[in-house]
Amino acid sequence: MAITRRAFMKGGAMAVVGTASVPTFLTRSVLAQATTAQAQGKKLVVIFQRGAADGLNVVVPYRELSYYQYRPTIAIPQNAVIDLDGFFGLHPAMGPLKPLWDQGHLAIVHASGSPDPSRSHFDAQDFMESGTPGVKVTPDGWMNRALQAEDLAYPSRAHTPFRAVSLGAEVPRTLDGRIEAVAMDNIRDFGVQSAPAAAGFAAMYDTSTDSILHGTGQETFAAVKMLQVADPTKYAPAAGVTYPGGQFGNSVKQIAQLLKANLGVEAAFADIGGWDTHENEGAADGQLAGRLKDFSQGLNAFWTDMGDEAENIVLVTMSEFGRTCRQNGTGGTDHGHANVMFVLGGPVRGGKVYGRWPGLSPEQLYEGRDLAITTDFRQILGEAAFKTLGSQKLNLVFPQSGLKQSNFLNILQV
């Protein structure tokens, strides 16, 4: 097996190669001392809904007459909506989230999103993950900068190799940057594949004069050792908790495993695709309903599984933009503008839809076709980073945004 620098460095991720026992050269490290490490304070989890979710059918403004006029076949009937506050209601496939709303752990921000007008999936996702709408040359992601800002606020705070974790093959744009992040498709696949491979990694690590490679190798071996000792592969969810099948259910289950394994996770990221509903979107049933069922079941399972530890977790969802108010000719919706974000957690002042509702009358629409944005997505993410990680330098996390504490919606308790 050829061992190359590329095997170590891929988008800022730690090396993640195959499965097998941890090589013996790791035992000469003092890393065993880190196996009881904990992240300081609260944890931040971010879920990206890739493909542009239809916020109007996710959290339905069912008292808006225009909503039903724009969507003659895909609108959610009033008698099917899960009422929230007499004006907004959840899609009927999202029943698992209603108890969290009733308990005050779930908040919703409607008419939120990126002020950039792009309707390109690629550009819009990049802008939201970098946290710099309209700027294509930003070198790192907002979540990585939030961790950098945490370091400035708390320079003596200790961290572990699992400080920042992404469930996926590569470190996402959101976590790319100076702070190292671990990327893994599956906890069981995180290791060094074979004895010869381990020897190759060890030799390269020990003899390398490349400071970047040497540091990355050290972090990788630390992560492998910590994971072996914690052994989250033997994890069983809390009694009565069943995660949905598929990639998203597996991702949030593994985030729960890592958080409960006491590995020092402070920031975690996962995504869920399948939201680009140009055709056959469906109403109470259909394509969107299927995605929402997995989404809401996964979030409910994660919250319930975390038990008392959920009190120190803040989970935020985001999608690159919303969908058009009017359905198209193929029973779907096209790329729009404003969307909806969910905030779940112990510190959340839930049971409320935040943000100013702009209305759906024709004269109130953005460019005559879309729900208008009244809350910049950075207001929600900035508050989450500030109050969860302690990222006080908001101008570092979201440069040129002018974001201040006074812009927060106060969704989270201090």
C-alpha positions, 0 to 999 in steps of 0.5 A, spaced: 500 500 500 503 506 497 503 511 503 503 518 501 502 525 504 495 526 500 493 520 505 494 524 511 492 531 508 485 532 504 481 538 505 484 539 512 481 532 515 485 527 519 487 521 515 481 516 515 483 509 512 480 502 513 479 498 519 483 494 524 486 494 530 490 500 533 498 499 531 502 498 537 507 504 535 501 508 538 502 505 545 508 509 546 504 516 546 501 519 553 495 519 549 491 515 554 491 521 559 486 524 554 481 519 554 477 522 559 477 529 556 471 533 555 469 539 551 468 545 555 461 547 556 456 546 551 456 543 544 454 545 537 451 541 532 450 543 525 445 540 520 445 542 513 439 540 508 443 540 501 438 541 495 434 547 498 428 545 502 421 548 501 421 552 507 413 553 506 411 546 506 416 544 512 413 550 516 406 552 513 403 559 514 396 555 513 393 562 515 395 565 509 390 565 503 396 566 498 399 560 500 393 556 497 392 560 491 400 559 489 400 551 490 393 548 488 396 541 488 402 541 493 399 545 499 398 542 505 391 542 507 389 546 513 386 539 517 393 536 516 397 541 518 400 540 525 398 546 529 404 550 532 401 557 534 395 558 530 398 561 524 404 556 523 404 549 523 409 543 521 408 538 515 404 532 518 410 528 516 414 532 522 410 529 528 416 527 532 418 534 532 412 536 536 413 534 543 420 538 542 416 544 541 411 543 546 417 542 551 420 548 549 426 545 546 425 547 539 425 554 536 423 556 529 426 561 525 422 563 518 423 567 513 431 566 514 437 565 509 442 568 505 442 575 503 445 573 497 441 573 491 444 567 488 439 561 486 445 556 484 446 550 489 453 551 489 454 558 490 449 558 495 452 552 499 459 555 499 456 562 501 452 559 507 458 554 509 463 560 508 459 565 512 460 570 507 455 571 502 457 573 495 464 572 497 467 566 493 474 567 495 473 566 503 479 561 505 475 557 511 468 556 513 464 559 519 464 554 524 472 553 523 473 560 525 468 560 530 473 555 534 478 560 532 474 565 536 473 561 542 481 560 542 482 567 542 477 568 548 479 562 552 487 561 550 488 556 556 482 551 554 484 544 552 482 541 546 482 534 543 483 531 536 475 530 536 474 537 538 471 538 531 468 532 527 464 531 521 460 525 519 462 524 511 468 522 507 471 529 507 471 535 511 466 540 509 466 547 507 463 549 514 469 546 518 475 547 513 480 552 516 486 552 521 483 548 526 483 541 525 477 537 524 476 529 523 472 527 518 469 520 518 464 516 514 463 511 519 466 510 526 468 503 525 472 505 519 476 510 523 483 506 523 489 504 520 488 498 515 493 493 516 500 492 520 504 494 513 500 500 513 501 502 520 508 501 519 508 506 513 504 511 517 509 510 523 515 511 519 513 517 515 510 520 521 517 519 525 522 521 519 518 527 516 521 534 516 514 537 514 511 540 520 504 540 517 505 532 515 508 531 522 503 535 526 497 532 522 500 525 523 500 526 530 493 528 531 491 522 527 494 517 531 491 521 537 484 520 534 485 513 533 488 511 540 482 515 543 477 512 539 480 505 540 480 506 548 473 509 548 470 504 543 464 507 541 462 501 536 459 498 542 454 503 543 447 502 544 442 508 544 438 509 550 432 505 551 426 506 547 430 510 542 430 508 534 434 512 529 431 512 522 435 507 517 439 511 512 445 516 511 442 521 516 439 517 521 446 513 521 450 520 522 446 523 527 446 516 531 454 517 530 454 524 533 451 522 539 456 516 540 461 521 539 458 526 544 457 520 549 464 517 549 467 523 552 472 524 546 472 532 547 467 534 541 465 541 541 463 542 534 459 537 530 457 537 522 452 532 518 448 533 512 442 530 509 440 531 501 434 530 497 431 537 498 431 539 491 424 538 489 423 541 482 418 535 480 413 531 484 414 534 491 407 532 493 403 535 499 402 531 505 405 525 502 410 524 497 417 526 496 418 531 501 414 528 506 419 522 506 425 526 507 421 530 512 420 523 516 427 521 516 429 528 518 424 529 524 425 522 526 433 523 526 432 529 530 427 526 535 432 520 536 438 524 537 435 529 542 432 523 546 438 519 546 442 524 549 438 524 555 440 529 560 446 531 556 442 534 551 441 540 556 448 542 554 447 541 546 445 546 541 443 543 534 442 548 528 439 546 521 440 550 515 439 550 507 442 554 502 435 557 500 428 556 499 423 554 494 418 559 490 412 560 492 408 558 486 408 551 484 411 549 477 408 545 472 411 539 474 408 539 481 414 541 484 417 548 486 423 552 483 429 555 487 427 561 491 430 565 497 428 565 504 427 559 508 426 556 515 431 554 520 430 550 526 434 550 533 434 545 538 437 544 545 437 545 552 439 552 552 433 554 547 427 558 548 423 554 544 416 553 543 416 560 538 417 562 531 422 567 531 423 572 526 418 577 522 414 574 517 414 578 511 407 576 508 405 572 502 401 577 498 404 578 491 407 585 493 410 582 499 414 577 495 422 578 493 422 579 486 415 577 485 416 570 486 419 568 493 418 569 500 423 575 502 428 574 508 427 578 514 433 574 518 440 573 516 442 566 517 448 569 520 444 572 526 442 565 528 449 562 527 452 567 530 448 567 536 449 559 537 457 560 536 457 566 541 453 562 546 455 555 545 462 555 544 464 562 547 466 565 540 466 572 542 469 576 536 463 576 531 467 580 526 472 574 525 466 568 525 462 573 520 467 578 517 464 584 514 457 582 516 457 588 522 454 582 526 453 584 533 450 581 540 444 586 539 442 583 532 441 576 536 434 574 536 435 571 543 433 564 542 438 561 547 439 562 554 446 565 556 
